[in-house]
């Protein structure tokens, strides 16, 4: 198994690339290593299938728990469905790769990245993205690369390149940026309400590092004697496109420039134009060039009509500065926001609508035991905030089977989750686990940002004390040559026919999340900066409309939400609270009808719909964990009697024993001669033995009701008259 290993010195770290050793039957393969993290990435191409009119690209990211020396926790004890973070990494690979393949390519392509070893100081995801580019180049697939990705963190005032998991958690920024020689092609970020300028500088910092990795890939190909396969547009018959441009340009332009029509009216009008030209073509002679071209390619008419519509819409924006709904380039659609739209049995709800995009978000408060356990390679093994996004077919007026969430739903939910995380209250002050579900009721562009806005409304309606409300807007782009137009709040057709989908979320203070995807091979950092800055007034305008619906979190939680009490105990006494086989804590929960969670650090959280019951459980646990000292006096009740003594509950849940010899100054024959179960007594702690048992005494301790000596009082004197 011969192979070549080459090293790249990158930001003080060594990245090792091994080619020709692993997966010899894949089209191209590379093992990318940094520290003890190793990711095997392969790219394979197979012949196209009949009837396919799109690029059938599949990007997979596979996690193997042996990479971290762990055995899977599922019943089968093997990896099955990819965990959520693996799905998000697969999307992270797909998003910068997809626009770099030629639009005419119809062969099946598959990129598979498998994490074989994980070093917690070196996250594997950005290595997998860069490895996907290298494997594709080695496979000889037509590709507008090289492409590379890096992560940028912010610790204090310093940017950190490819930070460790711990540095990501401590820092104020987690930015992944991918790029090509033509510019930035993908951005994914979470930020702690950072100013726009800081984020722009981070993107620029990351792209400089990307350029180094691109040069390294070019040198690798040169050293291996491999010539990159550049995409070359095949000759296409222009008969049908030329005919449609002549016949339909005026009619399509008339539809696109009628600004007062709805989306359905516009779609219907375009379909009418398409139907009319189809009928015209059907009336042509059979030997006409257009009919012959369509006979050999039935989908050519639809594709050509779509291409012409795209061209005319883009021209209208570039030349006239007008969009299909008549808005200016920086104008936001009409906004509607409502909070508390569902009964309060739902802990919190919000309805957000922007144009024809409508999202209903609900917030549910849970206890610490409701946290999601993550069985993946990431060091953080639980989630306290969950955002789930649903996109039913009726939201776009379609019918299709309802399945489990796909990659798109998972990705959009993760973006909205990332946007809200920086403004959630600290766990110490608000120990709830929070789940938000966003139901897309209608979709016409930027449902993910609609979910962010709906989430804020529902969380404030639920009484979650957010540090700041968050809104989001989606930016678009039209680029023809050197001419560039940035669009604010894009709708569906502008996303579909445009060049960029750039989602920006944040508070008034700054950005909390970014996600940028391109349909072209790159964009300058300067243009990215313009889009980021243009998004700010749009975000603030949307936020203003949201705050008209609810401007502060509600003072009271829903009566159906659990009430939580949280306090800390000595971690060494956790076992005392739990008891042998969990009997003690089970007894407390049954006695008080509460739910109790104890973390390893000693934080106890009690959940109950009855505040008094939660307080009772807290008193019992505090009693169990309170340190008792010799000589202290307690009042308690006799709980049980044995031949040699009696047990007294001196604190909630904590007992001590009075030996028969300590019941009285005189000799006692039977314990029952002095006390019985239920008696209230005052006892003193005589000693605590080496096994932690509390020994009590009644001797010399005054009991309630005993006659007390009364000091003589002076005789009152009558007042002078």
C-alpha positions in Angstrom: 0.0 0.0 0.0 2.2 2.7 -1.3 1.2 6.3 -0.9 2.5 9.8 -0.8 2.3 12.1 2.2 2.8 15.8 1.9 2.7 18.4 4.6 1.3 22.0 4.6 2.6 24.4 7.2 -0.5 26.4 8.0 -0.8 29.0 10.8 1.8 27.2 12.9 0.2 23.9 12.4 1.0 21.0 10.1 -1.7 19.6 7.9 -0.7 16.2 6.4 -2.2 15.0 3.1 -1.9 11.3 2.2 -2.8 10.3 -1.3 -2.7 7.0 -3.2 -2.9 4.8 0.0 -6.6 4.6 1.0 -9.7 3.7 -1.0 -8.0 2.8 -4.3 -11.2 2.2 -6.2 -12.7 5.7 -5.4 -12.3 8.3 -8.0 -10.1 10.3 -5.8 -9.2 10.0 -2.1 -7.1 11.9 0.5 -6.5 11.4 4.2 -6.4 14.8 5.8 -4.7 14.9 9.2 -4.0 17.7 11.7 -2.9 16.9 15.2 -4.6 13.5 16.0 -7.7 14.3 13.9 -7.8 12.3 10.7 -10.5 12.5 8.0 -10.7 10.3 4.9 -12.4 12.1 2.0 -13.3 10.4 -1.3 -15.0 11.7 -4.5 -16.5 9.3 -7.0 -18.2 9.9 -10.3 -20.5 7.5 -12.2 -22.4 7.8 -15.5 -25.5 9.9 -15.6 -29.1 8.5 -15.5 -31.7 9.0 -18.2 -34.2 11.8 -17.5 -32.0 13.7 -15.0 -32.0 17.5 -15.6 -30.0 18.5 -12.5 -26.7 17.8 -10.8 -27.1 14.6 -8.7 -24.5 15.5 -6.1 -24.5 13.7 -2.7 -22.2 14.9 0.1 -22.0 12.6 3.2 -20.1 13.1 6.4 -19.7 9.9 8.5 -18.8 9.8 12.1 -17.3 6.7 13.7 -17.3 6.8 17.5 -14.2 4.7 17.6 -12.5 7.9 16.4 -12.9 9.1 20.0 -12.4 5.7 21.7 -16.1 5.2 22.4 -18.8 2.6 21.8 -22.1 3.8 20.4 -24.8 4.2 23.1 -27.7 2.9 21.0 -29.4 -0.5 21.5 -27.6 -1.9 18.5 -24.2 -0.5 19.7 -23.3 0.6 16.2 -23.7 3.8 14.2 -27.0 4.1 12.4 -28.8 7.3 11.3 -26.3 10.2 11.2 -26.6 12.5 14.3 -27.7 16.1 13.8 -24.2 17.5 13.9 -23.0 15.0 11.2 -25.9 16.1 9.0 -24.9 19.7 9.5 -21.3 18.9 8.6 -22.5 17.2 5.4 -24.3 20.4 4.5 -21.2 22.3 5.3 -19.4 20.3 2.6 -22.2 20.4 0.1 -22.9 24.1 0.2 -19.5 25.4 -1.1 -19.0 22.4 -3.4 -22.3 22.5 -5.3 -21.8 25.9 -7.1 -18.3 24.9 -8.3 -19.5 22.1 -10.6 -20.6 23.1 -14.1 -24.3 23.6 -14.6 -24.4 21.1 -17.5 -22.9 18.2 -15.5 -25.5 15.4 -15.1 -23.3 12.5 -13.8 -23.8 11.1 -10.4 -21.3 12.6 -8.0 -20.7 11.5 -4.4 -18.3 13.0 -1.8 -17.9 11.0 1.4 -15.9 12.3 4.4 -15.3 9.8 7.3 -13.8 11.0 10.6 -11.4 8.2 11.6 -9.7 9.8 14.5 -10.6 12.9 16.6 -8.4 15.3 18.5 -10.5 17.6 20.6 -8.1 20.4 19.8 -8.8 20.0 16.0 -12.4 20.0 14.8 -12.8 17.7 11.8 -15.5 19.7 9.8 -13.3 22.3 8.1 -10.7 19.6 7.3 -13.5 17.6 5.6 -14.5 20.6 3.5 -11.0 21.2 2.2 -10.5 17.5 1.7 -13.6 17.4 -0.5 -11.9 19.8 -2.9 -8.7 17.8 -3.0 -10.5 14.5 -3.6 -12.6 16.0 -6.4 -9.4 17.4 -8.1 -7.7 14.0 -7.8 -10.8 12.3 -9.3 -10.5 14.4 -12.4 -14.1 15.7 -12.1 -14.8 19.0 -13.9 -14.6 21.5 -11.1 -14.1 25.3 -10.6 -11.8 24.8 -7.7 -9.6 24.5 -5.7 -11.7 25.4 -2.7 -10.8 25.5 0.9 -12.4 26.3 4.3 -11.2 27.6 7.6 -12.7 28.4 11.0 -12.2 31.8 12.7 -12.7 32.3 16.4 -12.5 35.5 18.5 -10.8 35.4 21.9 -10.7 38.8 23.5 -9.6 41.1 20.7 -7.7 38.5 18.7 -8.8 36.3 15.8 -7.9 32.7 16.1 -7.5 30.4 13.1 -9.0 26.9 13.4 -9.6 27.2 17.1 -10.1 24.1 19.3 -13.5 23.1 20.7 -12.7 24.8 24.0 -11.6 28.0 22.3 -14.8 28.0 20.3 -16.9 27.7 23.4 -15.0 30.4 25.2 -14.9 32.8 22.3 -17.4 35.3 20.9 -17.3 34.0 17.3 -17.5 30.7 15.5 -17.1 31.5 11.8 -16.6 29.0 9.0 -15.7 30.6 5.7 -15.0 28.8 2.4 -13.6 30.3 -0.7 -12.1 29.8 -4.2 -9.6 31.9 -6.2 -12.6 34.0 -7.2 -13.6 34.9 -3.7 -15.8 33.8 -0.8 -18.3 31.1 -1.7 -19.8 30.1 1.7 -20.1 31.6 5.2 -21.6 30.0 8.4 -21.3 31.8 11.7 -22.6 32.2 15.2 -21.6 35.3 17.1 -22.1 36.9 20.5 -23.9 40.0 19.3 -20.8 41.2 17.4 -20.7 44.5 15.5 -20.9 44.2 11.7 -17.4 45.5 11.3 -15.9 42.8 13.5 -17.6 40.0 11.5 -16.4 41.5 8.2 -12.8 41.7 9.5 -13.1 38.0 10.5 -14.3 37.0 7.1 -11.4 38.9 5.5 -9.0 37.3 8.0 -10.3 33.8 7.1 -10.2 34.4 3.3 -6.5 35.3 3.5 -5.8 31.9 5.1 -8.0 30.2 2.5 -5.7 31.6 -0.2 -2.8 29.8 1.4 -4.7 26.5 1.3 -5.7 27.0 -2.3 -2.0 27.5 -3.3 -1.1 24.4 -1.4 -3.7 22.4 -3.4 -2.3 23.7 -6.6 1.2 22.7 -5.6 0.0 19.3 -4.6 -1.5 18.7 -8.1 1.8 19.9 -9.6 3.9 17.6 -7.4 1.6 14.6 -8.3 1.8 15.5 -12.0 -2.0 15.9 -12.2 -3.6 18.5 -14.5 -6.8 19.9 -13.1 -9.9 19.2 -15.3 -11.5 22.6 -15.9 -15.2 22.7 -16.9 -15.7 23.5 -20.5 -19.2 24.5 -21.6 -20.3 22.0 -24.3 -21.8 23.3 -27.5 -25.5 23.6 -27.1 -28.2 24.1 -29.7 -29.4 27.7 -29.4 -32.4 27.2 -31.7 -35.0 27.0 -28.9 -33.5 29.7 -26.7 -33.2 32.1 -29.6 -36.8 31.3 -30.7 -38.2 31.9 -27.2 -36.3 35.1 -26.8 -37.8 36.4 -30.0 -41.3 35.2 -29.2 -41.6 35.7 -25.4 -39.4 38.5 -24.3 -42.1 41.2 -24.5 -44.7 39.0 -22.8 -42.5 37.9 -20.0 -41.2 41.4 -19.4 -44.8 42.7 -19.2 -45.6 40.1 -16.5 -42.4 40.9 -14.5 -43.1 44.6 -14.6 -46.7 44.3 -13.4 -45.8 45.1 -9.8 -49.3 45.0 -8.2 -49.9 41.3 -8.8 -49.6 38.5 -6.3 -47.2 35.6 -6.5 -49.9 33.3 -7.7 -51.1 35.8 -10.3 -47.5 36.2 -11.6 -46.9 32.4 -11.7 -50.2 31.9 -13.5 -49.4 34.6 -16.0 -45.9 33.2 -16.8 -47.5 29.7 -17.2 -50.0 31.2 -19.7 -47.1 32.8 -21.7 -45.3 29.4 -21.7 -48.5 27.6 -22.7 -49.1 30.0 -25.6 -45.7 29.6 -27.0 -45.9 25.8 -26.6 -49.1 25.9 -28.7 -47.4 28.1 -31.3 -44.5 25.6 -31.5 -47.0 22.7 -31.8 -48.4 24.4 -34.9 -45.0 24.7 -36.7 -44.2 22.3 -39.4 -42.7 19.0 -38.3 -39.5 19.7 -40.0 -39.1 23.1 -38.3 -35.8 23.3 -36.4 -37.5 24.2 -33.1 -39.8 21.2 -33.2 -36.9 18.9 -34.1 -34.8 20.3 -31.2 -37.7 19.8 -28.7 -38.4 16.3 -30.0 -34.9 15.2 -29.0 -35.1 17.0 -25.6 -38.6 17.3 -24.2 -37.4 19.3 -21.2 -35.6 21.9 -23.3 -38.7 24.1 -23.6 -39.2 24.4 -19.8 -35.5 24.9 -19.1 -35.1 27.5 -21.8 -38.2 29.4 -20.7 -36.9 29.4 -17.1 -33.5 30.7 -18.3 -35.1 33.5 -20.3 -37.3 34.5 -17.3 -34.2 34.6 -15.1 -32.3 36.8 -17.6 -35.2 39.3 -18.0 -35.8 39.5 -14.2 -32.1 40.2 -13.6 -32.0 42.8 -16.3 -35.0 44.6 -14.8 -33.1 44.8 -11.4 -29.8 45.8 -12.9 -31.2 48.5 -15.3 -34.3 49.8 -13.6 -33.6 49.0 -9.9 -37.0 47.4 -9.6 -38.0 44.0 -8.4 -40.9 41.9 -9.5 -43.1 43.2 -6.6 -42.1 46.8 -7.3 -39.9 47.2 -4.2 -36.7 49.1 -4.2 -33.5 47.1 -3.7 -33.2 47.8 0.0 -36.9 47.7 0.9 -38.5 45.1 3.2 -41.9 43.5 2.6 -44.9 44.2 4.7 -44.5 42.8 8.2 -47.0 41.4 10.7 -46.2 40.0 14.2 -48.3 38.6 17.0 -47.5 37.0 20.4 -49.6 34.7 22.4 -51.7 33.4 19.5 -52.3 30.0 21.1 -53.9 29.2 24.5 -51.5 29.4 27.5 -51.4 25.7 27.7 -48.8 26.2 25.0 -46.1 27.9 27.1 -45.4 30.6 24.5 -46.3 31.3 20.9 -45.6 33.8 18.2 -46.8 34.3 14.6 -44.5 36.2 12.2 -45.3 37.1 8.6 -43.2 38.9 6.1 -44.9 39.2 2.7 -46.2 35.7 1.9 -43.8 34.0 4.3 -45.6 33.0 7.5 -44.1 31.1 10.5 -45.8 30.0 13.7 -43.3 29.4 16.5 -44.0 27.8 19.9 -41.8 27.6 23.0 -41.9 24.9 25.6 -40.1 25.0 28.9 -38.8 21.7 30.4 -36.6 20.5 33.2 -32.9 19.7 33.1 -33.7 16.0 32.5 -35.3 17.1 29.2 -31.9 18.1 27.8 -31.0 16.3 24.5 -28.1 13.8 24.8 -25.9 14.0 21.8 -24.3 10.6 20.9 -21.7 12.0 18.5 -18.0 13.0 18.4 -18.5 16.5 19.7 -17.1 17.0 23.2 -20.3 18.8 24.3 -22.7 15.9 24.9 -26.0 17.7 25.7 -28.2 20.5 24.4 -30.3 22.8 26.6 -31.8 24.8 23.8 -33.5 23.0 20.8 -35.0 24.6 17.7 -36.9 22.4 15.4 -38.1 23.6 12.0 -40.9 22.0 10.0 -41.7 22.7 6.3 -45.0 21.0 5.3 -45.9 20.8 1.6 -49.0 23.0 2.0 -46.7 25.9 2.8 -45.9 26.2 -0.9 -49.3 24.9 -2.2 -48.0 21.4 -3.0 -48.8 17.8 -2.0 -46.3 15.2 -1.1 -45.8 12.5 1.5 -44.9 13.8 5.0 -41.5 12.3 6.1 -39.1 12.7 8.9 -37.0 16.0 8.8 -34.6 16.2 5.9 -31.3 17.9 5.7 -32.8 21.3 4.8 -35.1 21.2 7.8 -32.3 20.2 10.1 -30.1 23.0 8.7 -32.7 25.7 8.9 -33.5 24.7 12.5 -29.8 24.8 13.4 -29.4 28.3 12.0 -32.4 29.7 13.9 -31.1 27.9 17.0 -27.6 29.5 16.6 -29.2 32.9 16.2 -31.0 32.7 19.5 -28.4 31.0 21.7 -26.3 34.1 22.5 -29.3 36.0 24.0 -30.6 33.2 26.2 -30.3 33.7 30.0 -27.6 31.9 31.9 -28.3 28.5 33.2 -27.7 29.5 36.8 -30.5 32.1 36.7 -32.9 30.3 34.3 -32.3 26.5 34.6 -35.0 25.5 32.1 -34.4 23.4 29.0 -36.2 25.3 26.1 -37.6 23.8 22.9 -38.9 26.0 20.1 -40.7 24.6 17.1 -41.2 26.7 14.0 -44.0 25.6 11.7 -43.7 27.1 8.3 -47.3 27.9 7.3 -46.5 29.7 4.1 -43.2 30.1 2.2 -42.1 32.7 -0.2 -38.4 33.3 0.7 -36.4 33.3 3.9 -38.4 31.0 6.2 -35.3 30.4 8.3 -35.1 34.1 9.2 -38.9 34.1 9.7 -38.3 31.3 12.2 -35.7 33.5 14.1 -38.3 36.3 14.4 -41.1 33.8 15.4 -38.8 32.3 18.0 -38.1 35.6 19.7 -41.8 36.3 19.9 -42.6 32.9 21.3 -39.8 33.0 23.9 -40.8 36.4 25.2 -44.4 35.2 25.3 -43.2 32.3 27.4 -41.5 34.6 29.8 -38.0 33.6 29.0 -35.8 36.6 30.1 -33.9 37.1 26.8 -30.8 39.4 27.0 -32.1 41.0 23.8 -34.7 40.3 21.1 -33.4 39.0 17.8 -34.6 39.4 14.2 -33.2 38.3 10.8 -33.3 39.2 7.2 -32.2 37.4 4.0 -30.1 39.3 1.5 -29.8 38.4 -2.2 -27.5 39.3 -5.1 -27.6 39.8 -8.8 -24.1 39.8 -10.5 -23.5 40.3 -14.2 -19.9 41.0 -15.0 -18.8 43.9 -12.9 -22.3 45.0 -12.1 -23.6 43.9 -8.7 -26.9 44.6 -7.0 -27.6 43.6 -3.4 -31.2 42.9 -2.6 -32.8 43.2 0.9 -35.4 40.6 2.1 -35.5 38.4 -1.0 -38.5 36.4 -1.9 -38.7 33.0 -3.5 -38.2 34.0 -7.2 -35.2 36.2 -6.3 -33.6 33.4 -4.4 -34.3 30.9 -7.2 -33.1 33.1 -10.0 -30.4 35.1 -8.1 -26.8 34.4 -7.2 -26.7 34.5 -3.4 -28.8 33.7 -0.3 -27.2 35.5 2.6 -29.1 35.3 6.0 -28.2 37.7 8.7 -29.6 37.5 12.2 -28.9 39.6 15.3 -30.0 42.1 17.9 -29.8 45.8 18.0 -26.3 45.4 19.5 -24.9 43.1 16.8 -24.9 39.9 14.8 -25.7 36.5 16.3 -25.7 34.3 13.2 -24.8 34.3 9.5 -25.3 31.9 6.7 -24.3 32.7 3.1 -24.6 30.4 0.1 -23.6 31.2 -3.5 -24.6 30.0 -6.9 -21.5 31.6 -8.5 -17.9 30.6 -7.9 -17.0 33.4 -5.5 -17.6 36.9 -4.2 -15.2 39.5 -3.1 -15.0 40.3 0.6 -15.9 43.9 -0.2 -19.2 42.8 -1.7 -19.9 40.5 1.3 -19.3 43.5 3.6 -21.8 45.6 1.6 -24.4 42.8 2.1 -23.7 42.6 5.8 -24.0 46.3 6.3 -27.1 46.6 4.1 -28.8 43.9 6.3 -28.6 46.0 9.5 -31.3 48.6 8.8 -33.5 45.8 7.5 -33.0 43.8 10.7 -33.7 46.8 12.9 -36.9 47.7 10.9 -38.2 44.1 11.4 -37.3 44.2 15.0 -39.2 47.4 15.5 -42.3 45.8 14.1 -41.9 42.7 16.3 -41.6 44.8 19.5 -44.9 46.4 18.7 -46.4 43.0 19.3 -44.4 42.3 22.5 -41.6 44.5 23.7 -40.5 42.6 26.9 -40.7 39.1 28.1 -43.9 38.4 30.1 -43.6 38.7 33.9 -45.2 35.3 34.6 -44.7 31.9 33.0 -47.6 29.9 31.7 -49.5 28.2 34.6 -48.8 25.0 32.7 -45.0 25.5 32.7 -43.1 23.7 35.4 -41.8 25.8 38.3 -38.1 25.2 39.0 -36.1 25.8 42.1 -32.3 25.5 41.7 -29.6 25.5 44.3 -26.2 24.0 44.9 -25.1 21.3 47.4 -21.7 19.8 48.1 -20.9 17.4 45.2 -19.6 14.9 47.8 -23.1 14.6 49.2 -24.9 13.8 46.0 -24.8 10.1 47.0 -26.5 11.0 50.2 -29.4 12.6 48.4 -29.7 9.8 45.9 -29.4 7.0 48.5 -28.8 3.3 48.0 -30.3 2.2 44.7 -31.9 5.7 44.4 -34.3 5.0 47.2 -33.8 8.3 49.0 -34.5 10.6 46.0 -37.3 8.4 44.9 -38.9 8.7 48.3 -38.6 12.5 48.2 -40.2 12.8 44.7 -43.1 10.5 45.7 -43.6 12.4 49.0 -43.6 15.8 47.4 -44.8 14.9 43.8 -41.9 16.7 42.3 -39.2 16.0 39.7 -35.6 16.3 40.9 -32.4 16.5 38.7 -28.9 16.6 40.2 -25.9 17.5 38.1 -22.3 16.2 38.8 -21.3 19.7 40.0 -23.9 19.6 42.7 -26.6 21.8 41.1 -30.0 20.5 42.2 -33.1 21.5 40.2 -36.6 20.8 41.5 -39.5 20.9 39.1 -43.2 21.1 40.2 -46.4 22.8 39.3 -46.9 23.4 43.0 -44.4 25.9 44.5 -45.0 24.7 48.1 -44.2 21.2 47.1 -41.0 22.3 45.5 -40.0 24.2 48.6 -40.7 21.1 50.7 -38.5 19.0 48.6 -35.8 21.7 48.8 -36.0 21.6 52.6 -35.7 17.9 52.7 -32.6 17.9 50.4 -31.0 20.8 52.4 -31.7 18.8 55.6 -30.0 15.8 54.1 -26.9 17.7 53.1 -26.7 20.1 56.0 -23.6 19.4 58.1 -24.6 18.5 61.7 -22.1 19.4 64.5 -21.7 17.9 68.0 -23.5 19.9 70.7 -26.2 21.3 68.4 -29.8 21.1 69.6 -32.7 20.1 67.4 -36.4 19.7 67.7 -37.8 16.6 65.9 -40.3 13.8 66.0 -39.8 10.1 66.9 -40.0 8.2 63.6 -39.4 4.6 64.8 -38.5 2.6 67.8 -36.1 -0.4 68.2 -35.2 -2.3 71.4 -32.0 -0.3 71.9 -33.3 3.2 71.2 -35.4 5.6 69.1 -34.9 7.4 65.9 -35.6 11.1 65.6 -35.9 13.1 62.3 -33.9 16.2 63.3 -33.9 17.7 59.8 -36.1 16.9 56.8 -34.9 13.5 55.6 -32.1 13.2 58.2 -32.3 11.0 61.3 -30.3 10.4 64.4 -30.7 7.8 67.1 -31.2 8.2 70.9 -29.7 5.1 72.6 -31.9 3.7 75.4 -29.2 4.9 77.9 -29.6 8.5 76.7 -33.4 8.7 77.1 -33.4 9.7 80.8 -31.1 10.4 83.7 -32.7 7.3 85.4 -32.5 3.7 84.1 -35.0 2.9 81.4 -36.3 -0.6 81.0 -38.2 -0.2 77.7 -37.9 2.6 75.2 -41.7 2.9 75.0 -41.7 3.8 78.7 -40.3 7.2 77.8 -41.2 8.0 74.2 -43.5 6.7 71.4 -43.7 7.2 67.6 -44.9 10.7 66.8 -43.7 12.3 70.0 -42.0 15.8 69.6 -38.7 15.9 71.4 -35.8 18.3 71.8 -32.4 16.5 71.4 -28.7 17.4 71.5 -26.1 15.8 69.2 -23.9 13.8 71.5 -21.5 12.6 68.9 -21.1 11.7 65.2 -19.3 8.4 64.8 -16.7 7.4 62.3 -19.4 6.0 60.0 -21.2 9.4 59.9 -24.1 8.1 62.2 -25.6 10.8 64.4 -26.0 9.8 68.1 -28.4 11.9 70.1 -29.3 12.4 73.8 -32.3 13.6 75.8 -30.2 13.9 79.0 -29.9 17.4 80.3 -32.0 18.8 77.5 -35.1 20.8 78.6 -38.2 19.6 76.8 -41.1 21.7 75.6 -43.8 22.0 78.3 -41.3 21.4 81.2 -41.8 23.8 84.2 -39.4 26.6 83.8 -37.9 28.6 86.7 -39.5 32.1 86.8 -37.4 35.0 88.0 -39.1 37.1 90.6 -40.6 40.3 89.2 -40.7 43.7 91.1 -44.0 44.9 92.6 -45.6 47.5 90.4 -45.8 51.0 91.8 -48.9 53.0 91.3 -48.4 56.2 89.3 -48.6 59.6 91.1 -52.0 61.3 90.8 
